[in-house]
Amino acid sequence: MELKKAEEFMSKLIAEAAKYGFEECEAFYADDITMSVEILEGQVSSYEQSTSQGVSFRGFKNGQMGYCSTSLFTDDAVKFMLESASENCDVLNDEDREFIYCDENNKELYFSQLSDAYDKNTYYRFKELGLELEKEILALDPRIKAVDYLSIDCARGPILIMNSKGLHSYRDTDGVSIYAGCRAEDSDGSIKSGGHYWVGNDIDKFDMEGFLKKLSGNILGKMGARSCASGSYSTVFTNEAFMQFMSAFIGNTFATAMQKGLSLLADREGEKIASECFTLKDVPMFETALNKIPFDDEGVLTTEKAIIDHGVFATALYNLKSANKAGRASTGNGFKSGSHIGVSPTNLLVVPGEKSFDELCAQAGEGIIITDLSGLHAGVNAISGDFSLLCEGYLIENGKKGRPVEQITAAGNFYEIIKNIIEVGSDIINIPAGQGEFFTPSVLVNGVNISGES
């Protein structure tokens, strides 16, 4: 569906809403264009290309916000949506007010970041690259027995928001991602698995040599792994492991979670909760981010902000509804979650330090490196912060990475971990998360409880 036709449908929807008693309303259009090629055993095992589009409506009536959505763009759809949303308002009983918003000085919002490189994303290009990548992975080492999963994906999508207060906002994004997971056999017959990923917006910038080097280290570095003695260890979380760990608890900084009693950070803004060397920011327009986000799904302009500033919990993330309840202003973090507006970060950044990964290990002296965490759903209590997670990694021996370890469990509490961060590294990586990406370096933490051999 052309954007122009979507705009005409949305205008009609908003114009007709007053006849159904809506005091104010909004129409939200999203179009997701995706393509995916999967490779298995020297051939394309799966190819999918799809376009999904739809308009969602929300309208305020009788003190309630009613919702409805459609993928049809006809006059009958207008009637159906307005009647359905009106019926929602009749049965809902939400005590917390929701808002349709428009900044009088920023009614027309437009931000396009579509890349000309997106046209390079063709089935044949993905097929050739995927087959070559699979071949190169299998040639890395005879111990690598199979590439169990190899996928190359791309996506592009515009978002248009219009409301009865005059807001007309448009933004878009596109990108490409590659993931490969493989299986290797150790000398004792045990099976090891590992993988690696790449994200970007230009397939020509994919560095196969660098990808293969990282993938090789991720899986072959596990050979000969065994458990280690239980104890309290100085621990280096690699950048990927720390991203996994932080992602399990980032929801605790959402005002919506605090107001529902699902976060121990409620009413603690301004309080020191972490190490002074730890700063976590929400950076919507981060320079190296693939997806920059100048405004949220409520039309609120986004701003760079420290969530945790040198250990101090500086601010929660708010949408309009949670901000009104707290007597605050929105932080520009209101984003669609299904039909409703929830809270989400844009681009998260753990501010890096100056020490390299090797220097973190040298500072630890004797300890452990955690490279992978498992059980992030079952082994985490997001409310209390308690966790018990299966891990893999390496010992740190005489300040250097030593032998690989597995069959160990790291246990503790999220809030204690961030308090005990001694040093933040400089080796930052980016992984898609939230509305954008999560940029994290490795960190050195004092005294993590590890359960291994008795």
N, C-alpha and C positions, 0 to 999 in steps of 0.2 A: 504494500500500500504506500502510495506516495505521501510524503509529509504534508503536502498541501491539502490532500483529501482528508487526512487525519485532523488537520487544523480546522477545516470546515465542519467536520462532524462534531468536534469539541466545542466550537462556537455555538452550534445549534443546541447542543446539550446544555450549555451554560445559560443560553437565552431562554430555553424552555423551563429551566428549573424553578423560576419564580412562580410559574403557574401551579406548581405542586407544593407551594408554601415554603420553599427553601429560602432562608434569609441570606445565605452565602454558599458558594460551592466552588468545586475545583474539578478539572479533568486532567488526567495524567496519561500520556501516551508513551509506550515503550516498544521498540522494534529490535529484536535480537536476531542477528544473522550469524549463523555458525557453520563451520565445516570441520570435520574430524576424519583423519585417516589413521587406521591402526594396522600395524605390521606384525605378522607372526609366521615364523618358519619360511622366510623368503618370499612371502606374498602378502598382498593386501587382504587382511582378514575382515575388515569392516570399513565402510565408507558411509558417512552421513553428512548431508547438507540440509539445513533447515532454516526456516524463517518463522519466528513466532511474534505476533504483534497483538496489541490489545489496548483498550482504553479503560481505565478505572475512574469511577466517579465517587466523590464524597461530598455530602451536602449537610449543612447545619439547619436543623429545624426542631422546634420545641425543646431546645436545650441539649439536643443529642446530635451526633454526627452519624449519618447513615451512609452505607457503602454499597457499591455494586460495580461489576466489571463485565466487559464483553469483548468478543473478537469479531463481532458483526458491526457494520457501520451503515445501518439503515434507519429510516424513520421509525420503524417498529422497535429497533434496538433502543432508540432514544426514549420512547415511551416505557419500554420494559425496565430500563435502568432507573428512571426517575420514580416509577411506581415502586420498584423493589427497594430503593434507598429510602423512600418515604415510609414504607412499612418497617424498615429497620429502625427508623427514628421513633416509631410508635411503640416498639417493644423494648428498646434499649433503656438502660438506667445507669449510665456512667456518670458518677459524681464529679469527675475531673473534666474540665472544659477542654475541648479541642478547638483548634483555630485554623481558619483560612487566612493566609498572610500575604501582604504586599507592602513593600517599602516604597513609599511615595517617590523617593529619589532613585529607586532602582526597579522600575516596573518592567523594563525591557532588558532581559539578561540573555546573553548569547556567548557560547564558548565552544568552538569546534577544534578538535585535535586529531581529526582523521588524517591518516598518513597516506601519501601517494604510494608508499611501499606495499600497502594492503593488496593492491592489484597483482602482486607477485604470488599471492597465496592461491595456487591452483592445485587441483587434484594431482596432476602429473608432477608438479614440483614437489609436493609432499610425498608422493609415492617414491620418486627417485631418491629423495633425501632419506626417507625412512628405510628403504632397502639398503642403501649404502651404510647408514648408521648401524643397522642390525649386523651387517657383515663385518664392520670394523670392531664392534663390541665383541663378537665371537672370536675375532682374531687377536684380541688383547692378550689372552692367556688360555692355555689348554684346560685350565681348571674351570673356566666359565663354560657351562654346559648348555645354557639356553637363555634367550631373551624372552622372558615370559610376557612382557607388556611393553609395547612401544607405540606411542600415540603422538601425532602432530595435530594441533588444533588451532583454529583461529576464530575470532569473534569480532563483530562490529555492531554497534547499536546506538541509535539516537534516542534521546528522551526529550519530550516536550511537555511543559506544564502550563496550563492556563487556568485563571480563576476569575470569579465575578468581581474581584477588587481591582482587576486590571493587570495582574501579573501575566507575563508572557516570557517564559524562560526555556532555553534550549541548550543542551550540551550533548556531547557524544564521545565515543572512545572506540579504539580498536586495539588488537594485539594478537600475538602468536605465542604458543607455548609448545614445548617438547618435553616429554617424559619417557624415560626408559628404565625398566626394572629387570634385573637379570638374576640368574641362579648359578652358583658355583659349588664345586665339591671339594671339601678339604681332604687332606691326606688320610684322615681317619674315617673317611666316608660320610662325615656329617655335611649337611647342606647349609650353605650361607646364601643370603639374599641381600641385595642392595640396589640402589638406583640413584638417578640424578635427574635434574630438571633444568630447563632454560626458559626464560620469558623475555619477550621483546616486542618491538613493533615493525621489525624489518628482518625477514628471513635471511637476507644476505649477510646479516651481522652475526648469524649463528656461528660460533667458534667450535667446530667439531673437535679439533685437537684438544682444546681446553676441556670440553665436555667429556671426552674419553679419558683424559687424565684424572679428572675428578671422580668419574664413575669407577674407574679402575681402583683408585684408592679406597673408595667407599666399600667395595665388596672384597677385594683381595686383602685389604688391611685387616679383615676379620679372621683370616686364616690362622689357625692355632689358638683361637680365643678360648679361654676358660675362666672360671670364676676367680674371685679374689677374697681375701679375708674380710670379714665384717668389721666395720669400724666407722669412725668419723673422719672424713677426708677433706682436705683442701681440694676443691673441685673446679675444673674449668668446664663450663658449658660451652660447646661450640656454638657458633652463630645460629646454625640450623636448630640445634637442640634448645637453645634459649628462646628462639622464636616459637617453637612448639610449646614450651613451658609457659611463656607469657600469654600465648593465645588462649590457653585454657582458663586464664583468670582475668583477661582484659575486660570481660563483661562486668566485673565488680566496680569498674569506674563509671558505669552508665547510671545516670540519675534514675532511670526507670527501674533498675534493679534495686537501688537503695530505697526507693519509695515503696517497693513491694516487700521490703524486709529481706531481700536476697543478697545483700552485700554488707560486710562489716565496715565499709567505708562511709556509711551514712553519717552525716553531721561531723565529718572529720576533715573537711577542707581547711587547709591552713596548718594541719598537724603533720609532724614529721613521721613518715611511715616507712622510709627506706634509707639506704646508705646515701651519704652526701655526694658520692661520685655517680649516683644514678639519676638520670634525667630522661623522662619519657615524654615525647611531644606528639601532638597531632598536627601534621603539616600538610594542608590540603594542596598547596601548590609547590610541593617539594621539587626542586630543580631536576633531579634525576628520575622522578617518578614517571612511569609510563602513562598513568591516568591522573591527571590533575583535575581538581574539583573546586571550582570557584564559588559554587553555591549548592545548597542541599536541596532535597526534594520538597521542601516547604517554601523555597524561594528565599531563604535566609543566606546572606553572604557568609562564606566560611572565613575563618581567620586562623593563623598559626597560634598555637597555645601549648604551654607546658601542662601536661596532666600531673606528672610528678616532677618537681623542680628541685634538683639537688637534694632529693630525699623527702621533700615536703609535698603532700598531696595538694596541688594547687587548684585544680578544678575537676569536677565531674563533667561528663559529656551530656548536654541537654538538647532535647528538641523543644518545640514551642509548648507542648502540653506539660512536660515535666518541669520546664523552666517556670511556667506560670504557677505551678503547684508549689515550687520552692521560692517564689518571689524573686526569680532571677531572669536574666536574658538568655535566650537560646544561644548556644555556642556554635550553631550551624551544623549540628550533627543529626538532623532529622532526616531519615532515609526510609524509603519504602521497605516494609517487611510484609510480603503478601499484599493485602489491601490496605493495611494500616500503616501509619507512620511510626517507626521505631527509632532507636538510637543506634548509630554505628560510627566507628572512626573513619577517617578518610585515609590518609597515609600516616602510619605510625612510625616513629623514629626513636630508637634508643640512641641518644647522643653518644657517639664514639669517643673513646679516650685516645691516648697516644701510643700505647704499647701493642706490639704485634702479638699474634697467637703464641709464638715461640717464647716471647718475653713473659706472657702470662704463665706459661708452664714453668719457666725458669724461676719466677717469683713464688710459685707454689712449692717448688723443691721436690717434695714427695707428696703424691696425691693421686687424683684420678681425673680423666677426661671423659665427659659424657657426650656421645655423638648422636645417640638415638634414644627416644623415649617411646614406650608403648603403653597402651591402656589409658590414654588421656581422657577417656569417657568414664570407664568403670573405676579407674583408680584415683579420681579427683573429686573432692567435695568443693565445688566452686564457692559455696557460701562461707564455709569455715576457713577455706584455704588449705586444708589438709590434703596430702597426696601420698600415694604409694605406687610407684611406677617401675615397671621393668625397664632396664637400661642396657645399652651396649657402649663400649668405649675402649679406653686404653689406660693403663697405669701411667703415672708420671714418676719417673725414676731419675734421681739426680738432676732434676730440672728439665728433663727431656721426655718426649713421648716414648713410652716403653711398649710392653707386650699388650695385645688386645685382650679385653675382658668381656664376658657375657654371663648370662644367668645371675645377674645381680639386680637388686631392687634399691632404688633411692626413695627415701621417705622423709617427710617433714611437713613444713607449713609454708605456703607461699609468702606470707608476710615476713616470716623469719628469713627466708631466702633473700628477699630483696633488701632486708636490713643488713644482711651479712655479706653483701657484695663488697669485695675489697678493691677490685679494679675492673674497669670496662675497657675492652680491647678496641682496636682500630680496624679490624677485619670485617667490615660491614657487608652484608648481603641483602638482597631483596626477594621477598616471596609474596605472591598475591594473597591479600587478606583484607577483610572489611570491604570498603568501597574502592580501595586502592591496593597498596602494598604495605608490608611490614619490613622495615629496615632495621636489622639487628646485627651487632657485633658479638663476639664471644665475651664471656664475663668470668671472672674468678670469684668464687664464693668460699667463704671460710666455714668449715665444719658441716658438711652434708653427710647425713647418716646413710651408710651403704650396708645392705645386707647381702652377704655372699656365702662363702664357706664358713662353717662354724669354727 
